[in-house]
Amino acid sequence: MPAFVRKGAPALLGAGTLCAALLLTGCAHPEPHAPPPTSAPAAANPPAGAARAGEAEATDARPAAPPRIPGIGPVTQARVPDGTTQALVVTGDTENSNTATVVLHQRAPGGRWYEAGGPWSAHNALKGWTADHSAGDLRTPIGVYRIGDAGGRLPDPGARIPYDEDPEFAISGTGFLGESLEGSFDHVIAIDYNRVPGRTPLDKERPLGAGKGGGVWIHVDHGGPTQACVTLHRDDLRTLLVALDPAAEPVVVMGPAPVLAR
């Protein structure tokens, strides 16, 4: 295999901070027209729950919960790193579905998440999804994974994440529906499942062992389901490549809708 050419060193990811604004409410107290009476002493033990003189009504000072990505429940949201401000959400209808919808969400400075790309149609693995992926099971792993390395047979379309152009991304053969696979790896984005981040997507090291699979990418759609990858139409993938910002610590959040909503 020829040496890989890195077009751009891996970017150093900055940590973002979610800030909650505190609203301070002032209470005005007009001067009395006459001095308060002194003949009636104040009650030593006012009834429970009664407000003391001059004291504003108590309010709930607990900070509001951080906004969640649309369609994502609290359990899944908790797995998104605090510093992440870009999240690519890949949603299947059911555990066994092999088509999905993809939306790129961005977090605004105030904390609110909004749609920054898509929705795009996609394919995933032939048999759907799994929370315990293994090599050859024909299912796409469910979870939250970082995405920060890309590459392809064709030149870099303008990605800010590191991109490796290499002829080793060439592929031939047919898919599960008899469709041609040629050009499927013209552009790819590596999903950090069982791989070493910061390396070309072609890297074969598997930290969890070969039995847990690997080489799970986002690549060009070939018109049918995949072994484990997620696919997007060529123009949509190129748009995504240009949009991803390493400073935003992007992640992919993927799985069937009922699981992601937990």
Buried (B, 14 or more C-beta within 10 A) or exposed (E): EEEBEBEBEBBEBEEBEEEEEEEEEEEEEEEEEEEEEEEEEEEEEEEEEEEEEEEEEEEEEEEEEBBBBEBBBEEBBEEBBEBBBBBBBBBBBEBEBBEBBBBBBBBEEEBEBEEBBBEBBBBBBBBBBBEEBBBEBBBBBBBBBBBBBBBBBBEBBEBBBBBBBBEBBEBEEEBBEEBBBBBBBBBBBBBBBBBEBBBBBBBEEBEEEEEBBBBBBBBBBBBBBBBBBBBBBBEBBBBBBBBBBBBBBBBBBBBBBEBBBE
